[in-house]
């Protein structure tokens, strides 16, 4: 079987996205990494960093040499300088995503991995943009996706994502939580090869509501839904108090944690894996992973950017592709 071809969008051109992509030359993974970006930008940044590698135009029929980086050239709108955002290049950044999704859809790419983008400058260009996750969901006509971060031996998915804390309880409904758990369960089977995934579900309130004294969401909503889904065959444990969920003896009982909100689950994961973590979008018809950090404008072109999270995102994308292929071969 041919090596999977994974598209890597180089992200915000003023940030560290182009810098960390250079680490993909000779990465040693059992796949081909094709960087999507502007050739002149990458050549200039490579020269600034004193790197000796060659950019080679992507040719599906010919794999790269160890000192070559495969490039699918997409031109900048205006020249880009390290550390200096320019709204004129926002459409270029979105164009990288559009091209990667199109390639995944037509089979040219087995997966896509994304370097960081800058939400502020995209919005400054007049484009309403809340993030990769929402943009890719809209682009693939996916009504609902689930954000999961992985690293440090943990997988943590989120029932709600970027919401003010005051809005979280109202956003967690029986229907939304059911959809999240269905997507998560199916993705762990299809994308990670777990036949009977074990999901640890956090409670919303301190001590999971303390029998109703600290909130009734666990009694009225979460527990009844989990009971129903267990009867349908899902292996779910919870709702569990979040303050003791992330302990080794509890985590050993599950394959993934579902946290109710962003800062309930992600601080623990990022403590365990920052710089090596991976952001995964579950529920899309394509495989997509991403780095766990931002554009780091102050490090762009300095040679100090750590590519560890990008390499980890590549490894996870490959794992997901291989699991999906194995399932397809078994059918």
Secondary structure, 3 states (H helix, E strand, C coil): CCCEEEEEECCCCCCCHHHHHHHHCCCCCCEEEEEEECHHHHHHHHHHCCCCCEEEECCCCCCCCCCEEEEEECCCCCCCECCECCHHHHHHHHHHHHHHHHHHHCCCCCEEEECCCCHHHHHHCCCCCCCHHHHHHHHCCCCCCEEEEEECCEEEEECCCCCCHHHHHHHCCHHHHHHHHHHHHHHHHHCCCCCCCEEEEECCCHHHHHHHCCCCHHHHHHHHHHHHHHHCCCEEEEEECHHHHCCHHHHCCCCEEEECCHHHHHHHHHHHHCCCCEEEEECCCCCEEEECCCCCHHHCCCCCCCCHHHHHHHHHHHHHHHHHHHHHHHC
